[in-house]
């Protein structure tokens, strides 16, 4: 919660602890600490209700816990879905490296085009990335304003089923903090 507070204050906003935050933090902590088969986290909810803030706070926690002196590092990249789609068309090798990041957060799933045309080839950057991450069981966090039903409608049954298996869903039911 201290990380979430720091992220809020970094944007010159006042942090206000409430039951929604307590419940969301509890669910995320349970996912991180319990023995389960889910290697991903899906944060769903309306605009402006703290999903990305939680992801940024988690990213900063990893930076603080980074054991640099041990010869390896822990880190998580945060990329928005539109940028990932654009990278796929512009620099396929970079897109492939993003697919294999050990820890990746995809922000704003649903804001990108599902398909991208590249010289007559139809690419599905986010769908293909999620397939690859599912197959390799790579740590993945996704934020979206889409409901689980809207995800199924937009990306199809195959992706929805894989997300159901690989991710714990945390629904952010509170209203926007952007006022």
Rosetta constraint file for C-alpha pairs under 8 A:
AtomPair CA 1 CA 5 HARMONIC 6.18 0.50
AtomPair CA 1 CA 25 HARMONIC 7.02 0.50
AtomPair CA 2 CA 6 HARMONIC 6.15 0.50
AtomPair CA 3 CA 7 HARMONIC 6.24 0.50
AtomPair CA 3 CA 54 HARMONIC 7.89 0.50
AtomPair CA 3 CA 57 HARMONIC 4.60 0.50
AtomPair CA 3 CA 58 HARMONIC 7.12 0.50
AtomPair CA 3 CA 60 HARMONIC 7.18 0.50
AtomPair CA 3 CA 61 HARMONIC 6.95 0.50
AtomPair CA 4 CA 8 HARMONIC 6.24 0.50
AtomPair CA 4 CA 53 HARMONIC 6.19 0.50
AtomPair CA 4 CA 54 HARMONIC 5.84 0.50
AtomPair CA 4 CA 56 HARMONIC 7.88 0.50
AtomPair CA 4 CA 57 HARMONIC 5.20 0.50
AtomPair CA 5 CA 9 HARMONIC 6.16 0.50
AtomPair CA 5 CA 15 HARMONIC 5.63 0.50
AtomPair CA 6 CA 10 HARMONIC 5.94 0.50
AtomPair CA 6 CA 57 HARMONIC 7.66 0.50
AtomPair CA 7 CA 11 HARMONIC 6.80 0.50
AtomPair CA 7 CA 53 HARMONIC 6.30 0.50
AtomPair CA 7 CA 56 HARMONIC 7.15 0.50
AtomPair CA 7 CA 57 HARMONIC 6.30 0.50
AtomPair CA 8 CA 12 HARMONIC 6.90 0.50
AtomPair CA 8 CA 13 HARMONIC 5.62 0.50
AtomPair CA 8 CA 14 HARMONIC 6.79 0.50
AtomPair CA 8 CA 15 HARMONIC 5.94 0.50
AtomPair CA 8 CA 53 HARMONIC 7.26 0.50
AtomPair CA 9 CA 13 HARMONIC 5.08 0.50
AtomPair CA 9 CA 14 HARMONIC 6.13 0.50
AtomPair CA 9 CA 15 HARMONIC 6.57 0.50
AtomPair CA 17 CA 21 HARMONIC 6.42 0.50
AtomPair CA 17 CA 22 HARMONIC 7.50 0.50
AtomPair CA 18 CA 22 HARMONIC 6.35 0.50
AtomPair CA 19 CA 23 HARMONIC 6.04 0.50
AtomPair CA 20 CA 24 HARMONIC 6.13 0.50
AtomPair CA 20 CA 172 HARMONIC 7.57 0.50
AtomPair CA 20 CA 173 HARMONIC 7.49 0.50
AtomPair CA 20 CA 174 HARMONIC 6.41 0.50
AtomPair CA 21 CA 25 HARMONIC 5.93 0.50
AtomPair CA 22 CA 26 HARMONIC 6.04 0.50
AtomPair CA 23 CA 27 HARMONIC 6.26 0.50
AtomPair CA 24 CA 28 HARMONIC 6.24 0.50
AtomPair CA 24 CA 170 HARMONIC 6.79 0.50
AtomPair CA 24 CA 171 HARMONIC 7.86 0.50
AtomPair CA 24 CA 172 HARMONIC 7.07 0.50
AtomPair CA 25 CA 29 HARMONIC 5.98 0.50
AtomPair CA 26 CA 30 HARMONIC 6.07 0.50
AtomPair CA 27 CA 31 HARMONIC 6.30 0.50
AtomPair CA 27 CA 170 HARMONIC 6.82 0.50
AtomPair CA 28 CA 32 HARMONIC 6.28 0.50
AtomPair CA 28 CA 170 HARMONIC 7.43 0.50
AtomPair CA 29 CA 33 HARMONIC 6.07 0.50
AtomPair CA 30 CA 34 HARMONIC 5.54 0.50
AtomPair CA 31 CA 36 HARMONIC 7.54 0.50
AtomPair CA 31 CA 38 HARMONIC 7.92 0.50
AtomPair CA 31 CA 41 HARMONIC 7.97 0.50
AtomPair CA 31 CA 168 HARMONIC 7.07 0.50
AtomPair CA 37 CA 166 HARMONIC 7.29 0.50
AtomPair CA 38 CA 165 HARMONIC 6.71 0.50
AtomPair CA 38 CA 166 HARMONIC 4.69 0.50
AtomPair CA 38 CA 167 HARMONIC 5.11 0.50
AtomPair CA 38 CA 168 HARMONIC 6.22 0.50
AtomPair CA 39 CA 137 HARMONIC 6.40 0.50
AtomPair CA 39 CA 138 HARMONIC 6.61 0.50
AtomPair CA 39 CA 139 HARMONIC 5.15 0.50
AtomPair CA 39 CA 140 HARMONIC 6.74 0.50
AtomPair CA 39 CA 166 HARMONIC 5.57 0.50
AtomPair CA 39 CA 167 HARMONIC 6.16 0.50
AtomPair CA 40 CA 138 HARMONIC 7.73 0.50
AtomPair CA 40 CA 139 HARMONIC 5.43 0.50
AtomPair CA 40 CA 140 HARMONIC 4.58 0.50
AtomPair CA 40 CA 141 HARMONIC 5.41 0.50
AtomPair CA 40 CA 142 HARMONIC 7.86 0.50
AtomPair CA 40 CA 166 HARMONIC 5.52 0.50
AtomPair CA 40 CA 167 HARMONIC 4.16 0.50
AtomPair CA 40 CA 168 HARMONIC 6.38 0.50
AtomPair CA 41 CA 140 HARMONIC 6.45 0.50
AtomPair CA 41 CA 141 HARMONIC 4.63 0.50
AtomPair CA 41 CA 142 HARMONIC 6.24 0.50
AtomPair CA 41 CA 166 HARMONIC 7.90 0.50
AtomPair CA 41 CA 167 HARMONIC 4.68 0.50
AtomPair CA 41 CA 168 HARMONIC 4.92 0.50
AtomPair CA 41 CA 169 HARMONIC 6.07 0.50
AtomPair CA 41 CA 170 HARMONIC 7.50 0.50
AtomPair CA 42 CA 141 HARMONIC 5.91 0.50
AtomPair CA 42 CA 142 HARMONIC 4.85 0.50
AtomPair CA 42 CA 143 HARMONIC 6.02 0.50
AtomPair CA 42 CA 144 HARMONIC 7.76 0.50
AtomPair CA 42 CA 167 HARMONIC 5.90 0.50
AtomPair CA 42 CA 168 HARMONIC 6.00 0.50
AtomPair CA 42 CA 169 HARMONIC 4.72 0.50
AtomPair CA 42 CA 170 HARMONIC 6.18 0.50
AtomPair CA 43 CA 51 HARMONIC 6.04 0.50
AtomPair CA 43 CA 141 HARMONIC 7.64 0.50
AtomPair CA 43 CA 142 HARMONIC 6.07 0.50
AtomPair CA 43 CA 143 HARMONIC 4.72 0.50
AtomPair CA 43 CA 144 HARMONIC 6.37 0.50
AtomPair CA 43 CA 169 HARMONIC 6.05 0.50
AtomPair CA 43 CA 170 HARMONIC 5.03 0.50
AtomPair CA 43 CA 171 HARMONIC 6.04 0.50
AtomPair CA 43 CA 172 HARMONIC 7.01 0.50
AtomPair CA 44 CA 51 HARMONIC 7.42 0.50
AtomPair CA 44 CA 143 HARMONIC 6.02 0.50
AtomPair CA 44 CA 144 HARMONIC 5.11 0.50
AtomPair CA 44 CA 145 HARMONIC 5.66 0.50
AtomPair CA 44 CA 146 HARMONIC 6.43 0.50
AtomPair CA 44 CA 147 HARMONIC 6.34 0.50
AtomPair CA 44 CA 148 HARMONIC 7.79 0.50
AtomPair CA 44 CA 169 HARMONIC 7.28 0.50
AtomPair CA 44 CA 170 HARMONIC 6.34 0.50
AtomPair CA 44 CA 171 HARMONIC 4.92 0.50
AtomPair CA 44 CA 172 HARMONIC 5.89 0.50
AtomPair CA 45 CA 49 HARMONIC 7.10 0.50
AtomPair CA 45 CA 51 HARMONIC 7.63 0.50
AtomPair CA 45 CA 144 HARMONIC 6.67 0.50
AtomPair CA 45 CA 145 HARMONIC 4.99 0.50
AtomPair CA 45 CA 146 HARMONIC 6.92 0.50
AtomPair CA 45 CA 147 HARMONIC 7.07 0.50
AtomPair CA 45 CA 171 HARMONIC 5.78 0.50
AtomPair CA 45 CA 172 HARMONIC 4.66 0.50
AtomPair CA 45 CA 173 HARMONIC 6.10 0.50
AtomPair CA 45 CA 174 HARMONIC 7.95 0.50
AtomPair CA 46 CA 145 HARMONIC 5.18 0.50
AtomPair CA 46 CA 146 HARMONIC 7.92 0.50
AtomPair CA 46 CA 172 HARMONIC 7.23 0.50
AtomPair CA 46 CA 173 HARMONIC 7.37 0.50
AtomPair CA 46 CA 174 HARMONIC 7.79 0.50
AtomPair CA 46 CA 175 HARMONIC 6.94 0.50
AtomPair CA 46 CA 176 HARMONIC 7.08 0.50
AtomPair CA 47 CA 145 HARMONIC 6.15 0.50
AtomPair CA 47 CA 175 HARMONIC 7.97 0.50
AtomPair CA 47 CA 176 HARMONIC 6.13 0.50
AtomPair CA 48 CA 175 HARMONIC 7.49 0.50
AtomPair CA 48 CA 176 HARMONIC 4.45 0.50
AtomPair CA 48 CA 177 HARMONIC 5.67 0.50
AtomPair CA 48 CA 178 HARMONIC 5.88 0.50
AtomPair CA 49 CA 172 HARMONIC 6.77 0.50
AtomPair CA 49 CA 173 HARMONIC 7.98 0.50
AtomPair CA 49 CA 174 HARMONIC 6.16 0.50
AtomPair CA 49 CA 175 HARMONIC 5.85 0.50
AtomPair CA 49 CA 176 HARMONIC 4.46 0.50
AtomPair CA 49 CA 177 HARMONIC 5.58 0.50
AtomPair CA 49 CA 178 HARMONIC 7.90 0.50
AtomPair CA 50 CA 54 HARMONIC 6.19 0.50
AtomPair CA 50 CA 172 HARMONIC 7.75 0.50
AtomPair CA 50 CA 176 HARMONIC 7.87 0.50
AtomPair CA 50 CA 177 HARMONIC 7.45 0.50
AtomPair CA 51 CA 55 HARMONIC 6.55 0.50
AtomPair CA 51 CA 143 HARMONIC 6.17 0.50
AtomPair CA 51 CA 172 HARMONIC 7.34 0.50
AtomPair CA 52 CA 56 HARMONIC 6.14 0.50
AtomPair CA 52 CA 107 HARMONIC 6.91 0.50
AtomPair CA 52 CA 143 HARMONIC 6.68 0.50
AtomPair CA 53 CA 57 HARMONIC 6.09 0.50
AtomPair CA 54 CA 58 HARMONIC 6.19 0.50
AtomPair CA 55 CA 59 HARMONIC 6.18 0.50
AtomPair CA 55 CA 105 HARMONIC 7.38 0.50
AtomPair CA 55 CA 141 HARMONIC 7.78 0.50
AtomPair CA 56 CA 60 HARMONIC 6.24 0.50
AtomPair CA 56 CA 78 HARMONIC 7.93 0.50
AtomPair CA 57 CA 61 HARMONIC 6.22 0.50
AtomPair CA 58 CA 62 HARMONIC 6.37 0.50
AtomPair CA 59 CA 63 HARMONIC 6.51 0.50
AtomPair CA 59 CA 75 HARMONIC 7.01 0.50
AtomPair CA 59 CA 76 HARMONIC 5.94 0.50
AtomPair CA 59 CA 77 HARMONIC 7.80 0.50
AtomPair CA 60 CA 64 HARMONIC 6.31 0.50
AtomPair CA 61 CA 65 HARMONIC 6.19 0.50
AtomPair CA 62 CA 66 HARMONIC 5.85 0.50
AtomPair CA 62 CA 74 HARMONIC 6.42 0.50
AtomPair CA 62 CA 75 HARMONIC 5.91 0.50
AtomPair CA 62 CA 76 HARMONIC 7.52 0.50
AtomPair CA 63 CA 74 HARMONIC 7.31 0.50
AtomPair CA 63 CA 75 HARMONIC 6.49 0.50
AtomPair CA 65 CA 74 HARMONIC 7.94 0.50
AtomPair CA 66 CA 73 HARMONIC 5.70 0.50
AtomPair CA 66 CA 74 HARMONIC 5.49 0.50
AtomPair CA 66 CA 75 HARMONIC 7.44 0.50
AtomPair CA 67 CA 71 HARMONIC 7.59 0.50
AtomPair CA 67 CA 72 HARMONIC 6.81 0.50
AtomPair CA 67 CA 73 HARMONIC 6.00 0.50
AtomPair CA 67 CA 74 HARMONIC 7.41 0.50
AtomPair CA 68 CA 72 HARMONIC 5.95 0.50
AtomPair CA 68 CA 73 HARMONIC 5.60 0.50
AtomPair CA 75 CA 103 HARMONIC 6.85 0.50
AtomPair CA 76 CA 102 HARMONIC 7.70 0.50
AtomPair CA 76 CA 103 HARMONIC 4.83 0.50
AtomPair CA 76 CA 104 HARMONIC 5.42 0.50
AtomPair CA 76 CA 105 HARMONIC 6.98 0.50
AtomPair CA 77 CA 101 HARMONIC 7.88 0.50
AtomPair CA 77 CA 103 HARMONIC 6.71 0.50
AtomPair CA 77 CA 104 HARMONIC 5.14 0.50
AtomPair CA 77 CA 105 HARMONIC 6.13 0.50
AtomPair CA 78 CA 104 HARMONIC 6.09 0.50
AtomPair CA 78 CA 105 HARMONIC 4.59 0.50
AtomPair CA 78 CA 106 HARMONIC 6.04 0.50
AtomPair CA 78 CA 107 HARMONIC 6.82 0.50
AtomPair CA 79 CA 83 HARMONIC 6.73 0.50
AtomPair CA 79 CA 84 HARMONIC 6.74 0.50
AtomPair CA 79 CA 104 HARMONIC 7.67 0.50
AtomPair CA 79 CA 105 HARMONIC 6.25 0.50
AtomPair CA 79 CA 106 HARMONIC 5.25 0.50
AtomPair CA 79 CA 107 HARMONIC 5.93 0.50
AtomPair CA 80 CA 84 HARMONIC 6.46 0.50
AtomPair CA 80 CA 106 HARMONIC 5.39 0.50
AtomPair CA 80 CA 107 HARMONIC 4.28 0.50
AtomPair CA 80 CA 108 HARMONIC 5.82 0.50
AtomPair CA 80 CA 109 HARMONIC 7.38 0.50
AtomPair CA 81 CA 85 HARMONIC 6.32 0.50
AtomPair CA 81 CA 106 HARMONIC 5.93 0.50
AtomPair CA 81 CA 107 HARMONIC 5.92 0.50
AtomPair CA 81 CA 108 HARMONIC 5.88 0.50
AtomPair CA 81 CA 109 HARMONIC 5.40 0.50
AtomPair CA 81 CA 110 HARMONIC 7.33 0.50
AtomPair CA 81 CA 111 HARMONIC 6.67 0.50
AtomPair CA 81 CA 112 HARMONIC 5.65 0.50
AtomPair CA 81 CA 126 HARMONIC 7.04 0.50
AtomPair CA 82 CA 86 HARMONIC 6.28 0.50
AtomPair CA 82 CA 111 HARMONIC 6.30 0.50
AtomPair CA 82 CA 112 HARMONIC 4.42 0.50
AtomPair CA 82 CA 113 HARMONIC 7.41 0.50
AtomPair CA 83 CA 87 HARMONIC 6.06 0.50
AtomPair CA 84 CA 88 HARMONIC 6.25 0.50
AtomPair CA 84 CA 95 HARMONIC 6.85 0.50
AtomPair CA 84 CA 125 HARMONIC 7.04 0.50
AtomPair CA 84 CA 126 HARMONIC 7.25 0.50
AtomPair CA 85 CA 89 HARMONIC 6.77 0.50
AtomPair CA 85 CA 112 HARMONIC 6.68 0.50
AtomPair CA 85 CA 113 HARMONIC 7.42 0.50
AtomPair CA 85 CA 116 HARMONIC 7.27 0.50
AtomPair CA 85 CA 124 HARMONIC 7.92 0.50
AtomPair CA 85 CA 125 HARMONIC 5.33 0.50
AtomPair CA 85 CA 126 HARMONIC 6.70 0.50
AtomPair CA 86 CA 90 HARMONIC 6.17 0.50
AtomPair CA 87 CA 91 HARMONIC 5.32 0.50
AtomPair CA 87 CA 92 HARMONIC 6.76 0.50
AtomPair CA 87 CA 94 HARMONIC 6.99 0.50
AtomPair CA 87 CA 95 HARMONIC 5.76 0.50
AtomPair CA 88 CA 92 HARMONIC 4.83 0.50
AtomPair CA 88 CA 94 HARMONIC 7.48 0.50
AtomPair CA 88 CA 95 HARMONIC 4.97 0.50
AtomPair CA 88 CA 96 HARMONIC 7.89 0.50
AtomPair CA 88 CA 125 HARMONIC 6.13 0.50
AtomPair CA 89 CA 116 HARMONIC 7.19 0.50
AtomPair CA 89 CA 117 HARMONIC 7.71 0.50
AtomPair CA 89 CA 118 HARMONIC 6.07 0.50
AtomPair CA 89 CA 123 HARMONIC 7.93 0.50
AtomPair CA 91 CA 95 HARMONIC 6.37 0.50
AtomPair CA 92 CA 96 HARMONIC 6.17 0.50
AtomPair CA 93 CA 97 HARMONIC 6.33 0.50
AtomPair CA 94 CA 98 HARMONIC 6.32 0.50
AtomPair CA 95 CA 99 HARMONIC 6.40 0.50
AtomPair CA 96 CA 100 HARMONIC 6.70 0.50
AtomPair CA 97 CA 101 HARMONIC 6.42 0.50
AtomPair CA 98 CA 104 HARMONIC 7.86 0.50
AtomPair CA 99 CA 129 HARMONIC 5.32 0.50
AtomPair CA 99 CA 130 HARMONIC 7.92 0.50
AtomPair CA 99 CA 132 HARMONIC 6.67 0.50
AtomPair CA 99 CA 133 HARMONIC 6.58 0.50
AtomPair CA 100 CA 132 HARMONIC 7.78 0.50
AtomPair CA 100 CA 133 HARMONIC 7.08 0.50
AtomPair CA 100 CA 138 HARMONIC 7.68 0.50
AtomPair CA 101 CA 138 HARMONIC 7.79 0.50
AtomPair CA 102 CA 138 HARMONIC 5.92 0.50
AtomPair CA 102 CA 139 HARMONIC 6.34 0.50
AtomPair CA 103 CA 138 HARMONIC 6.70 0.50
AtomPair CA 103 CA 139 HARMONIC 4.95 0.50
AtomPair CA 103 CA 140 HARMONIC 5.99 0.50
AtomPair CA 104 CA 139 HARMONIC 6.54 0.50
AtomPair CA 104 CA 140 HARMONIC 5.05 0.50
AtomPair CA 104 CA 141 HARMONIC 6.39 0.50
AtomPair CA 105 CA 140 HARMONIC 5.67 0.50
AtomPair CA 105 CA 141 HARMONIC 4.47 0.50
AtomPair CA 105 CA 142 HARMONIC 5.66 0.50
AtomPair CA 105 CA 143 HARMONIC 7.83 0.50
AtomPair CA 106 CA 140 HARMONIC 7.54 0.50
AtomPair CA 106 CA 141 HARMONIC 6.18 0.50
AtomPair CA 106 CA 142 HARMONIC 4.74 0.50
AtomPair CA 106 CA 143 HARMONIC 6.39 0.50
AtomPair CA 107 CA 142 HARMONIC 5.86 0.50
AtomPair CA 107 CA 143 HARMONIC 4.90 0.50
AtomPair CA 107 CA 144 HARMONIC 6.80 0.50
AtomPair CA 108 CA 142 HARMONIC 7.53 0.50
AtomPair CA 108 CA 143 HARMONIC 5.36 0.50
AtomPair CA 108 CA 144 HARMONIC 4.72 0.50
AtomPair CA 108 CA 145 HARMONIC 6.92 0.50
AtomPair CA 109 CA 142 HARMONIC 6.82 0.50
AtomPair CA 109 CA 143 HARMONIC 6.13 0.50
AtomPair CA 109 CA 144 HARMONIC 4.83 0.50
AtomPair CA 109 CA 145 HARMONIC 7.50 0.50
AtomPair CA 109 CA 146 HARMONIC 7.70 0.50
AtomPair CA 110 CA 144 HARMONIC 6.59 0.50
AtomPair CA 110 CA 145 HARMONIC 7.45 0.50
AtomPair CA 110 CA 146 HARMONIC 6.74 0.50
AtomPair CA 110 CA 151 HARMONIC 7.75 0.50
AtomPair CA 110 CA 154 HARMONIC 7.92 0.50
AtomPair CA 114 CA 124 HARMONIC 5.81 0.50
AtomPair CA 114 CA 125 HARMONIC 7.42 0.50
AtomPair CA 114 CA 126 HARMONIC 7.14 0.50
AtomPair CA 114 CA 127 HARMONIC 7.57 0.50
AtomPair CA 114 CA 154 HARMONIC 7.84 0.50
AtomPair CA 114 CA 155 HARMONIC 7.45 0.50
AtomPair CA 115 CA 122 HARMONIC 6.29 0.50
AtomPair CA 115 CA 123 HARMONIC 5.46 0.50
AtomPair CA 115 CA 124 HARMONIC 4.65 0.50
AtomPair CA 115 CA 125 HARMONIC 7.18 0.50
AtomPair CA 116 CA 122 HARMONIC 5.76 0.50
AtomPair CA 116 CA 123 HARMONIC 5.02 0.50
AtomPair CA 116 CA 124 HARMONIC 6.28 0.50
AtomPair CA 116 CA 125 HARMONIC 7.52 0.50
AtomPair CA 117 CA 121 HARMONIC 5.53 0.50
AtomPair CA 117 CA 122 HARMONIC 4.80 0.50
AtomPair CA 117 CA 123 HARMONIC 6.17 0.50
AtomPair CA 118 CA 122 HARMONIC 6.45 0.50
AtomPair CA 118 CA 123 HARMONIC 7.17 0.50
AtomPair CA 124 CA 128 HARMONIC 5.91 0.50
AtomPair CA 125 CA 129 HARMONIC 5.99 0.50
AtomPair CA 126 CA 130 HARMONIC 6.06 0.50
AtomPair CA 127 CA 131 HARMONIC 6.24 0.50
AtomPair CA 127 CA 155 HARMONIC 7.09 0.50
AtomPair CA 127 CA 159 HARMONIC 7.01 0.50
AtomPair CA 128 CA 132 HARMONIC 6.26 0.50
AtomPair CA 129 CA 133 HARMONIC 6.19 0.50
AtomPair CA 130 CA 134 HARMONIC 5.96 0.50
AtomPair CA 130 CA 159 HARMONIC 7.43 0.50
AtomPair CA 131 CA 135 HARMONIC 6.18 0.50
AtomPair CA 131 CA 159 HARMONIC 7.30 0.50
AtomPair CA 131 CA 162 HARMONIC 7.89 0.50
AtomPair CA 132 CA 136 HARMONIC 6.25 0.50
AtomPair CA 133 CA 137 HARMONIC 5.68 0.50
AtomPair CA 133 CA 138 HARMONIC 5.12 0.50
AtomPair CA 133 CA 139 HARMONIC 7.80 0.50
AtomPair CA 133 CA 140 HARMONIC 7.51 0.50
AtomPair CA 134 CA 138 HARMONIC 6.66 0.50
AtomPair CA 134 CA 162 HARMONIC 6.80 0.50
AtomPair CA 134 CA 163 HARMONIC 7.97 0.50
AtomPair CA 134 CA 166 HARMONIC 6.76 0.50
AtomPair CA 137 CA 166 HARMONIC 7.57 0.50
AtomPair CA 146 CA 150 HARMONIC 5.57 0.50
AtomPair CA 146 CA 151 HARMONIC 6.10 0.50
AtomPair CA 147 CA 151 HARMONIC 6.27 0.50
AtomPair CA 148 CA 152 HARMONIC 6.39 0.50
AtomPair CA 148 CA 160 HARMONIC 7.77 0.50
AtomPair CA 149 CA 153 HARMONIC 6.32 0.50
AtomPair CA 150 CA 154 HARMONIC 6.01 0.50
AtomPair CA 151 CA 155 HARMONIC 5.84 0.50
AtomPair CA 151 CA 156 HARMONIC 7.48 0.50
AtomPair CA 151 CA 160 HARMONIC 6.57 0.50
AtomPair CA 152 CA 156 HARMONIC 4.90 0.50
AtomPair CA 152 CA 157 HARMONIC 5.61 0.50
AtomPair CA 152 CA 159 HARMONIC 7.29 0.50
AtomPair CA 152 CA 160 HARMONIC 5.05 0.50
AtomPair CA 153 CA 157 HARMONIC 7.67 0.50
AtomPair CA 155 CA 159 HARMONIC 6.13 0.50
AtomPair CA 155 CA 160 HARMONIC 7.03 0.50
AtomPair CA 156 CA 160 HARMONIC 6.29 0.50
AtomPair CA 157 CA 161 HARMONIC 5.90 0.50
AtomPair CA 158 CA 162 HARMONIC 6.30 0.50
AtomPair CA 159 CA 163 HARMONIC 6.05 0.50
AtomPair CA 160 CA 164 HARMONIC 6.13 0.50
AtomPair CA 161 CA 165 HARMONIC 6.40 0.50
AtomPair CA 162 CA 166 HARMONIC 6.07 0.50
AtomPair CA 163 CA 167 HARMONIC 5.49 0.50
AtomPair CA 164 CA 168 HARMONIC 7.40 0.50
